Amino acid sequence: MTDAAPSFSFGSVWLRLWAESTEDYSICALSPEGRIMTWNPGGARIYGYSAEEVITQPFSIFYTETEKMSCVPDAVLRSAADTGRHVTEGWRVRKDGTRFWANVVMTALHDSDGTLVGFGKVVQDISDKRAAHDAVLESERNFRLLVQGVTDYAIFMLSPDGRVTSWNPGARRIKGYSESEIVGSHFSRFYTPEDVAAGLPLRGLETARREGRFEAEGWRVRKDGTRFRAHVVIDAIRENGEVVGFAKVTRDVTERERAAELLEHTQ
């Protein structure tokens, strides 16, 4: 690590050795005004600048032009000085102009008299984490679009105790309820009175909870009171091993049943 003006100790010997050897983190010291005082191999790897190029430069060179114009670097220094520490994530700019998503920790450094003598700044490139996060969001978005585009199947989510938490157009078409009418209601509302009395809805949830999945066919009731033959699948949704809800898919197979009955009578 190169020191332009070592007016204060950067830390213990072990911390200095770590900073000088690591390439996983950009670790540097800033003057009270925000000028770069030290530079480590991680800074060179992540940002692309050598120590000679970056020492004494304002740390704002790593920010986007939009953030510079909005005085974000100055606000970061003030926040760290006022509170002792500033933590954030955001885009940072390399020497070649490319951007990366960074986790940044800025810590105020004081001498024995309590005077602010500078800042310690640790930056990690978490672009892979950001990309994975964006991929998950895109996947969830595409899934929502798929579910919302399906009208042949009722696809909806249940809370752990069986209350409806989401509702797709297929569910509205098959069961007749709008989303505002049904969200928050218990899914046993779709069962016949005799099936409710026999405990079938709760038995389905318990099977899904225990085995991960429940599948069956039976009569279900629409909003207008008419019945239809349904093929039903309930899948348990788990997070860290705990059931946090259920996904329920219902298909109206009434016509298939009628066709099977007609075929049986003609034989």
MOVEN-V836130 format. One record per helix or strand of 3 or more residues. SS is the DSSP state (~ for helix, > for strand). FROM is the first residue (numbers start at 1). LEN is the number of residues. If there is no record, write none. Layout:
BEGIN
ss/from/len
SS/FROM/LEN
SS/FROM/LEN
END
This chain:
BEGIN
ss/from/len
~/13/9
>/26/5
~/41/7
~/51/4
~/59/4
~/65/5
~/72/12
>/85/9
>/99/12
>/116/10
~/127/23
>/153/6
~/169/7
~/179/4
~/187/4
~/193/5
~/200/12
>/213/9
>/227/13
>/242/11
~/254/13
END
